[in-house]
Amino acid sequence: MALTAGMIKEAVSGALGPLSDIIDNISTTREEKDEAKIALAKAQGVLESNFHQSQTAVIVAEATGASWLQRNHRPLISVSFAFIVVWNFVLGPIGSWISGVMCAIWGGVPVLFPVLELPPGLWGTITLCIGGYMSLRTYEKNTLGQEGPKLSKRKLKKLLKDMGEDE
């Protein structure tokens, strides 16, 4: 199961939340309690920021990787999922129908094209993957123009380097 930002935030809040209660129960001045809560909130922000930076580093490493497969494994998975859907609901049934028609005309035994059995979890993943890709691609076209950005690997590395220096 992949970690999501919400799961990490819940874990950090769950770990640091009891500390906030402990701070409230400490018998010190109101100012010291407020300072401790501020320090705790800053620590939580740093933990969340580190998580987001590590996620960004993984995506950048995949996008700028040396291997063609490393850069393109996500689109290949999407294409594989699309093929499964097209086979099960378009090519397989049409092929079986054509085979039945041909056998009815010329005789013989019709060939039934196999339909792949999909576990419910895989169907959910396919729906999420294809739906997410299509909605993100639509968003990209609407915000960046019809074609979207065309960056070479060199330009992408330079852009990422510039972004890193600005932070």
Contact map, one row per residue, 1 for C-alpha under 8 A:
11100000000000000000000000000000000000000000000000000000000000000000000000000000000000000000000000000000000000000000000000000000000000000000000000000000000000000000000
11110000000000000000000000000000000000000000000000000000000000000000000000000000000000000000000000000000000000000000000000000000000000000000000000000000000000000000000
11111011000000000000000000000000000000000000000000000000000000000000000000000000000000000000000000000000000000000000000000000000000000000000000000000000000000000000000
01111111000000000000000000000000000000000000000000000000000000000000000000000000000000000000000000000000000000000000000000000000000000000000000000000000000000000000000
00111111100000000000000000000000000000000000000000010000000000000000000000000000000000000000000000000000000000000000000000000000000000000000000000000000000000000000000
00011111110000000000000000000000000000000000000000000000000000000000000000000000000000000000000000000000000000000000000000000000000000000000000000000000000000000000000
00111111111000000000000000000000000000000000000000000000000000000000000000000000000000000000000000000000000000000000000000000000000000000000000000000000000000000000000
00111111111100000000000000000000000000000000000100100000000000000000000000000000000000000000000000000000000000000000000000000000000000000000000000000000000000000000000
00001111111110000000000000000000000000000000000100000000000000000000000000000000000000000000000000000000000000000000000000000000000000000000000000000000000000000000000
00000111111111000000000000000000000000000000000000000000000000000000000000000000000000000000000000000000000000000000000000000000000000000000000000000000000000000000000
00000011111111100000000000000000000000000000000000000000000000000000000000000000000000000000000000000000000000000000000000000000000000000000000000000000000000000000000
00000001111111110000000000000000000000000001001100000000000000000000000000000000000000000000000000000000000000000000000000000000000000000000000000000000000000000000000
00000000111111111000000000000000000000000001000000000000000000000000000000000000000000000000000000000000000000000000000000000000000000000000000000000000000000000000000
00000000011111111100000000000000000000000000000000000000000000000000000000000000000000000000000000000000000000000000000000000000000000000000000000000000000000000000000
00000000001111111110000000000000000000000000000000000000000000000000000000000000000000000000000000000000000000000000000000000000000000000000000000000000000000000000000
00000000000111111111000000000000000000010001000000000000000000000000000000000000000000000000000000000000000000000000000000000000000000000000000000000000000000000000000
00000000000011111111100000000000000000000000000000000000000000000000000000000000000000000000000000000000000000000000000000000000000000000000000000000000000000000000000
00000000000001111111110000000000000000000000000000000000000000000000000000000000000000000000000000000000000000000000000000000000000000000000000000000000000000000000000
00000000000000111111111000000000000000010000000000000000000000000000000000000000000000000000000000000000000000000000000000000000000000000000000000000000000000000000000
00000000000000011111111100000000000010010000000000000000000000000000000000000000000000000000000000000000000000000000000000000000000000000000000000000000000000000000000
00000000000000001111111110000000000000000000000000000000000000000000000000000000000000000000000000000000000000000000000000000000000000000000000000000000000000000000000
00000000000000000111111111000000000000000000000000000000000000000000000000000000000000000000000000000000000000000000000000000000000000000000000000000000000000000000000
00000000000000000011111111000000100110000000000000000000000000000000000000000000000000000000000000000000000000000000000000000000000000000000000000000000000000000000000
00000000000000000001111111100000100000000000000000000000000000000000000000000000000000000000000000000000000000000000000000000000000000000000000000000000000000000000000
00000000000000000000111111100000000000000000000000000000000000000000000000000000000000000000000000000000000000000000000000000000000000000000000000000000000000000000000
00000000000000000000011111110000100000000000000000000000000000000000000000000000000000000000000000000000000000000000000000000000000000000000000000000000000000000000000
00000000000000000000000111111000000000000000000000000000000000000000000000000000000000000000000000000000000000000000000000000000000000000000000000000000000000000000000
00000000000000000000000001111101100000000000000000000000000000000000000000000000000000000000000000000000000000000000000000000000000000000000000000000000000000000000000
00000000000000000000000000111111100000000000000000000000000000000000000000000000000000000000000000000000000000000000000000000000000000000000000000000000000000000000000
00000000000000000000000000011111110000000000000000000000000000000000000000000000000000000000000000000000000000000000000000000000000000000000000000000000000000000000000
00000000000000000000000000001111111000000000000000000000000000000000000000000000000000000000000000000000000000000000000000000000000000000000000000000000000000000000000
00000000000000000000000000011111111100000000000000000000000000000000000000000000000000000000000000000000000000000000000000000000000000000000000000000000000000000000000
00000000000000000000001101011111111110000000000000000000000000000000000000000000000000000000000000000000000000000000000000000000000000000000000000000000000000000000000
00000000000000000000000000000111111111000000000000000000000000000000000000000000000000000000000000000000000000000000000000000000000000000000000000000000000000000000000
00000000000000000000000000000011111111100000000000000000000000000000000000000000000000000000000000000000000000000000000000000000000000000000000000000000000000000000000
00000000000000000000001000000001111111110000000000000000000000000000000000000000000000000000000000000000000000000000000000000000000000000000000000000000000000000000000
00000000000000000001001000000000111111111000000000000000000000000000000000000000000000000000000000000000000000000000000000000000000000000000000000000000000000000000000
00000000000000000000000000000000011111111100000000000000000000000000000000000000000000000000000000000000000000000000000000000000000000000000000000000000000000000000000
00000000000000000000000000000000001111111110000000000000000000000000000000000000000000000000000000000000000000000000000000000000000000000000000000000000000000000000000
00000000000000010011000000000000000111111111000000000000000000000000000000000000000000000000000000000000000000000000000000000000000000000000000000000000000000000000000
00000000000000000000000000000000000011111111100000000000000000000000000000000000000000000000000000000000000000000000000000000000000000000000000000000000000000000000000
00000000000000000000000000000000000001111111110000000000000000000000000000000000000000000000000000000000000000000000000000000000000000000000000000000000000000000000000
00000000000000000000000000000000000000111111111000000000000000000000000000000000000000000000000000000000000000000000000000000000000000000000000000000000000000000000000
00000000000110010000000000000000000000011111111100000000000000000000000000000000000000000000000000000000000000000000000000000000000000000000000000000000000000000000000
00000000000000000000000000000000000000001111111110000000000000000000000000000000000000000000000000000000000000000000000000000000000000000000000000000000000000000000000
00000000000000000000000000000000000000000111111111000000000000000000000000000000000000000000000000000000000000000000000000000000000000000000000000000000000000000000000
00000000000100000000000000000000000000000011111111100000000000000000000000000000000000000000000000000000000000000000000000000000000000000000000000000000000000000000000
00000001100100000000000000000000000000000001111111110000000000000000000000000000000000000000000000000000000000000000000000000000000000000000000000000000000000000000000
00000000000000000000000000000000000000000000111111111000000000000000000000000000000000000000000000000000000000000000000000000000000000000000000000000000000000000000000
00000000000000000000000000000000000000000000011111111100000000000000000000000000000000000000000000000000000000000000000000000000000000000000000000000000000000000000000
00000001000000000000000000000000000000000000001111111110000000000000000000000000000000000000000000000000000000000000000000000000000000000000000000000000000000000000000
00001000000000000000000000000000000000000000000111111111000000000000000000000000000000000000000000000000000000000000000000000000000000000000000000000000000000000000000
00000000000000000000000000000000000000000000000011111111100000000000000000000000000000000000000000000000000000000000000000000000000000000000000000000000000000000000000
00000000000000000000000000000000000000000000000001111111110000000000000000000000000000000000000000000000000000000000000000000000000000000000000000000000000000000000000
00000000000000000000000000000000000000000000000000111111111000000000000000000000000000000000000000000000000000000000000000000000000000000000000000000000000000000000000
00000000000000000000000000000000000000000000000000011111111100000000000000000000000000000000000000000000000000000000000000000000000000000000000000000000000000000000000
00000000000000000000000000000000000000000000000000001111111110000000000000000000000000000000000000000000000000000000000000000000000000000000000000000000000000000000000
00000000000000000000000000000000000000000000000000000111111111000000000000000000000000000000000000000000000000000000000000000000000000000000000000000000000000000000000
00000000000000000000000000000000000000000000000000000011111111100000000000000000000000000000000000000000000000000000000000000000000000000000000000000000000000000000000
00000000000000000000000000000000000000000000000000000001111111110000000000000000000000000000000000000000000000000000000000000000000000000000000000000000000000000000000
00000000000000000000000000000000000000000000000000000000111111111000000000000000000000000000000000000000000000000000000000000000000000000000000000000000000000000000000
00000000000000000000000000000000000000000000000000000000011111111000011000000000000000000000000000000000000000000000000000000000000000000000000000000000000000000000000
00000000000000000000000000000000000000000000000000000000001111111000011000000000000000000000000000000000000000000000000000000000000000000000000000000000000000000000000
00000000000000000000000000000000000000000000000000000000000111111100001000000000000000000000000000000000000000000000000000000000000000000000000000000000100110000000000
00000000000000000000000000000000000000000000000000000000000011111111011000000000000000000000000000000000000000000000000000000000000000000000000000000000000000000000000
00000000000000000000000000000000000000000000000000000000000000011111011000000000000000000000000000000000000000000000000000000000000000000000000000000000000000000000000
00000000000000000000000000000000000000000000000000000000000000001111111000000000000000000000000000000000000000000000000000000000000000000000000000000000000000000000000
00000000000000000000000000000000000000000000000000000000000000001111111100000000000000000000000000000000000000000000000000000000000000000000000000000000000000000000000
00000000000000000000000000000000000000000000000000000000000000000011111110000000000000000000000000000000000000000000000000000000000000000000000000000000000000000000000
00000000000000000000000000000000000000000000000000000000000001101111111110000000000000000000000000000000000000000000000000000000000000000000000000000000000000000000000
00000000000000000000000000000000000000000000000000000000000001111111111111000000000000000000000000000000000000000000000000000000000000000000000000000000000000000000000
00000000000000000000000000000000000000000000000000000000000000000001111111110000000000000000000000000000000000000000000000000000000000000000000000000000000000000000000
00000000000000000000000000000000000000000000000000000000000000000000111111111000000000000000000000000000000000000000000000000000000000000000000000000000000000000000000
00000000000000000000000000000000000000000000000000000000000000000000001111111100000000000000000000000000000000000000000000000000000000000000000000000000000000000000000
00000000000000000000000000000000000000000000000000000000000000000000000111111110000000000000000000000000000000000000000000000000000000000000000000000000000000000000000
00000000000000000000000000000000000000000000000000000000000000000000000111111111000000000000000000000000000000000000000000000000000000000000000000000000000000000000000
00000000000000000000000000000000000000000000000000000000000000000000000011111111100000000000000000000000000000000000000000000000000000000000000000000000000000000000000
00000000000000000000000000000000000000000000000000000000000000000000000001111111110000000000000000000000000000000000000000000100110000000000000000000000000000000000000
00000000000000000000000000000000000000000000000000000000000000000000000000111111111000000000000000000000000000000000000000000000000000000000000000000000000000000000000
00000000000000000000000000000000000000000000000000000000000000000000000000011111111100000000000000000000000000000000000000000000000000000000000000000000000000000000000
00000000000000000000000000000000000000000000000000000000000000000000000000001111111110000000000000000000000000000000000000000100010000000000000000000000000000000000000
00000000000000000000000000000000000000000000000000000000000000000000000000000111111111000000000000000000000000000000000000000100010000000000000000000000000000000000000
00000000000000000000000000000000000000000000000000000000000000000000000000000011111111100000000000000000000000000000000000000000000000000000000000000000000000000000000
00000000000000000000000000000000000000000000000000000000000000000000000000000001111111110000000000000000000000000001000000000000000000000000000000000000000000000000000
00000000000000000000000000000000000000000000000000000000000000000000000000000000111111111100000000000000000000000000000000000000000000000000000000000000000000000000000
00000000000000000000000000000000000000000000000000000000000000000000000000000000011111111110000000000000000000000000000000000000000000000000000000000000000000000000000
00000000000000000000000000000000000000000000000000000000000000000000000000000000001111111111000000000000000000000010000000000000000000000000000000000000000000000000000
00000000000000000000000000000000000000000000000000000000000000000000000000000000000111111111100000000000000000000011000000000000000000000000000000000000000000000000000
00000000000000000000000000000000000000000000000000000000000000000000000000000000000011111111100000000000000000000000000000000000000000000000000000000000000000000000000
00000000000000000000000000000000000000000000000000000000000000000000000000000000000011111111110000000000000000000000000000000000000000000000000000000000000000000000000
00000000000000000000000000000000000000000000000000000000000000000000000000000000000001111111111000000000000000000000000000000000000000000000000000000000000000000000000
00000000000000000000000000000000000000000000000000000000000000000000000000000000000000111111111100000000000000001110000000000000000000000000000000000000000000000000000
00000000000000000000000000000000000000000000000000000000000000000000000000000000000000011111111110000000000000001000000000000000000000000000000000000000000000000000000
00000000000000000000000000000000000000000000000000000000000000000000000000000000000000000111111111000000000000000000000000000000000000000000000000000000000000000000000
00000000000000000000000000000000000000000000000000000000000000000000000000000000000000000011111111100000000000011000000000000000000000000000000000000000000000000000000
00000000000000000000000000000000000000000000000000000000000000000000000000000000000000000001111111110000000001111000000000000000000000000000000000000000000000000000000
00000000000000000000000000000000000000000000000000000000000000000000000000000000000000000000111111111000000000000000000000000000000000000000000000000000000000000000000
00000000000000000000000000000000000000000000000000000000000000000000000000000000000000000000011111111100000000000000000000000000000000000000000000000000000000000000000
00000000000000000000000000000000000000000000000000000000000000000000000000000000000000000000001111111110000001110000000000000000000000000000000000000000000000000000000
00000000000000000000000000000000000000000000000000000000000000000000000000000000000000000000000111111111000011100000000000000000000000000000000000000000000000000000000
00000000000000000000000000000000000000000000000000000000000000000000000000000000000000000000000011111111100000000000000000000000000000000000000000000000000000000000000
00000000000000000000000000000000000000000000000000000000000000000000000000000000000000000000000001111111111001000000000000000000000000000000000000000000000000000000000
00000000000000000000000000000000000000000000000000000000000000000000000000000000000000000000000000111111111111000000000000000000000000000000000000000000000000000000000
00000000000000000000000000000000000000000000000000000000000000000000000000000000000000000000000000011111111100000000000000000000000000000000000000000000000000000000000
00000000000000000000000000000000000000000000000000000000000000000000000000000000000000000000000000001111111000000000000000000000000000000000000000000000000000000000000
00000000000000000000000000000000000000000000000000000000000000000000000000000000000000000000000000000111111100000000000000000000000000000000000000000000000000000000000
00000000000000000000000000000000000000000000000000000000000000000000000000000000000000000000000000000111111110000000000000000000000000000000000000000000000000000000000
00000000000000000000000000000000000000000000000000000000000000000000000000000000000000000000000000000011011111000000000000000000000000000000000000000000000000000000000
00000000000000000000000000000000000000000000000000000000000000000000000000000000000000000000000000010010001111100000000000000000000000000000000000000000000000000000000
00000000000000000000000000000000000000000000000000000000000000000000000000000000000000000000000100110110000111110000000000000000000000000000000000000000000000000000000
00000000000000000000000000000000000000000000000000000000000000000000000000000000000000000000000100110000000011111000000000000000000000000000000000000000000000000000000
00000000000000000000000000000000000000000000000000000000000000000000000000000000000000000000001100100000000001111100000000000000000000000000000000000000000000000000000
00000000000000000000000000000000000000000000000000000000000000000000000000000000000000000001101100000000000000111110000000000000000000000000000000000000000000000000000
00000000000000000000000000000000000000000000000000000000000000000000000000000000000000000001000000000000000000011111000000000000000000000000000000000000000000000000000
00000000000000000000000000000000000000000000000000000000000000000000000000000000000000110001000000000000000000001111100000000000000000000000000000000000000000000000000
00000000000000000000000000000000000000000000000000000000000000000000000000000000000100010000000000000000000000000111110000000000000000000000000000000000000000000000000
00000000000000000000000000000000000000000000000000000000000000000000000000000000000000000000000000000000000000000011111000000000000000000000000000000000000000000000000
00000000000000000000000000000000000000000000000000000000000000000000000000000000000000000000000000000000000000000001111101100000000000000000000000000000000000000000000
00000000000000000000000000000000000000000000000000000000000000000000000000000000000000000000000000000000000000000000111111100000000000000000000000000000000000000000000
00000000000000000000000000000000000000000000000000000000000000000000000000000000000000000000000000000000000000000000011111110000000000000000000000000000000000000000000
00000000000000000000000000000000000000000000000000000000000000000000000000000000000000000000000000000000000000000000001111111000000000000000000000000000000000000000000
00000000000000000000000000000000000000000000000000000000000000000000000000000000000000000000000000000000000000000000011111111100000000000000000000000000000000000000000
00000000000000000000000000000000000000000000000000000000000000000000000000000000000000000000000000000000000000000000011111111110000000000000000000000000000000000000000
00000000000000000000000000000000000000000000000000000000000000000000000000000000000000000000000000000000000000000000000111111111000000000000000000000000000000000000000
00000000000000000000000000000000000000000000000000000000000000000000000000000000000000000000000000000000000000000000000011111111100000000000000000000000000000000000000
00000000000000000000000000000000000000000000000000000000000000000000000000000100110000000000000000000000000000000000000001111111110000000000000000000000000000000000000
00000000000000000000000000000000000000000000000000000000000000000000000000000000000000000000000000000000000000000000000000111111111000000000000000000000000000000000000
00000000000000000000000000000000000000000000000000000000000000000000000000000000000000000000000000000000000000000000000000011111111100000000000000000000000000000000000
00000000000000000000000000000000000000000000000000000000000000000000000000000100000000000000000000000000000000000000000000001111111110000000000000000000000000000000000
00000000000000000000000000000000000000000000000000000000000000000000000000000100110000000000000000000000000000000000000000000111111111000000000000000000000000000000000
00000000000000000000000000000000000000000000000000000000000000000000000000000000000000000000000000000000000000000000000000000011111111100000000000000000000000000000000
00000000000000000000000000000000000000000000000000000000000000000000000000000000000000000000000000000000000000000000000000000001111111110000000000000000000000000000000
00000000000000000000000000000000000000000000000000000000000000000000000000000000000000000000000000000000000000000000000000000000111111111000000000000000000000000000000
00000000000000000000000000000000000000000000000000000000000000000000000000000000000000000000000000000000000000000000000000000000011111111100000000000000000000000000000
00000000000000000000000000000000000000000000000000000000000000000000000000000000000000000000000000000000000000000000000000000000001111111110000000000000000000000000000
00000000000000000000000000000000000000000000000000000000000000000000000000000000000000000000000000000000000000000000000000000000000111111111000000000000000000000000000
00000000000000000000000000000000000000000000000000000000000000000000000000000000000000000000000000000000000000000000000000000000000011111111100000000000000000000000000
00000000000000000000000000000000000000000000000000000000000000000000000000000000000000000000000000000000000000000000000000000000000001111111110000000000000000000000000
00000000000000000000000000000000000000000000000000000000000000000000000000000000000000000000000000000000000000000000000000000000000000111111111000000000000000000000000
00000000000000000000000000000000000000000000000000000000000000000000000000000000000000000000000000000000000000000000000000000000000000011111111110010000000000000000000
00000000000000000000000000000000000000000000000000000000000000000000000000000000000000000000000000000000000000000000000000000000000000001111111111110000000000000000000
00000000000000000000000000000000000000000000000000000000000000000000000000000000000000000000000000000000000000000000000000000000000000000111111111000000000000000000000
00000000000000000000000000000000000000000000000000000000000000000000000000000000000000000000000000000000000000000000000000000000000000000011111110000000000000000000000
00000000000000000000000000000000000000000000000000000000000000000000000000000000000000000000000000000000000000000000000000000000000000000001111111111000000000000000000
00000000000000000000000000000000000000000000000000000000000000000000000000000000000000000000000000000000000000000000000000000000000000000001111111110000000000000000000
00000000000000000000000000000000000000000000000000000000000000000000000000000000000000000000000000000000000000000000000000000000000000000000110111110000000000000000000
00000000000000000000000000000000000000000000000000000000000000000000000000000000000000000000000000000000000000000000000000000000000000000000100111111100000000000000000
00000000000000000000000000000000000000000000000000000000000000000000000000000000000000000000000000000000000000000000000000000000000000000001100111111100000000000000000
00000000000000000000000000000000000000000000000000000000000000000000000000000000000000000000000000000000000000000000000000000000000000000000000100111110000000000000000
00000000000000000000000000000000000000000000000000000000000000000000000000000000000000000000000000000000000000000000000000000000000000000000000000111111000000000000000
00000000000000000000000000000000000000000000000000000000000000000000000000000000000000000000000000000000000000000000000000000000000000000000000000001111111100000000000
00000000000000000000000000000000000000000000000000000000000000000000000000000000000000000000000000000000000000000000000000000000000000000000000000000111111100000000000
00000000000000000000000000000000000000000000000000000000000000010000000000000000000000000000000000000000000000000000000000000000000000000000000000000011111110000000000
00000000000000000000000000000000000000000000000000000000000000000000000000000000000000000000000000000000000000000000000000000000000000000000000000000011111111000000000
00000000000000000000000000000000000000000000000000000000000000000000000000000000000000000000000000000000000000000000000000000000000000000000000000000011111111100000000
00000000000000000000000000000000000000000000000000000000000000010000000000000000000000000000000000000000000000000000000000000000000000000000000000000011111111110000000
00000000000000000000000000000000000000000000000000000000000000010000000000000000000000000000000000000000000000000000000000000000000000000000000000000000111111111000000
00000000000000000000000000000000000000000000000000000000000000000000000000000000000000000000000000000000000000000000000000000000000000000000000000000000011111111100000
00000000000000000000000000000000000000000000000000000000000000000000000000000000000000000000000000000000000000000000000000000000000000000000000000000000001111111110000
00000000000000000000000000000000000000000000000000000000000000000000000000000000000000000000000000000000000000000000000000000000000000000000000000000000000111111111000
00000000000000000000000000000000000000000000000000000000000000000000000000000000000000000000000000000000000000000000000000000000000000000000000000000000000011111111100
00000000000000000000000000000000000000000000000000000000000000000000000000000000000000000000000000000000000000000000000000000000000000000000000000000000000001111111110
00000000000000000000000000000000000000000000000000000000000000000000000000000000000000000000000000000000000000000000000000000000000000000000000000000000000000111111111
00000000000000000000000000000000000000000000000000000000000000000000000000000000000000000000000000000000000000000000000000000000000000000000000000000000000000011111111
00000000000000000000000000000000000000000000000000000000000000000000000000000000000000000000000000000000000000000000000000000000000000000000000000000000000000001111111
00000000000000000000000000000000000000000000000000000000000000000000000000000000000000000000000000000000000000000000000000000000000000000000000000000000000000000111111
00000000000000000000000000000000000000000000000000000000000000000000000000000000000000000000000000000000000000000000000000000000000000000000000000000000000000000011111
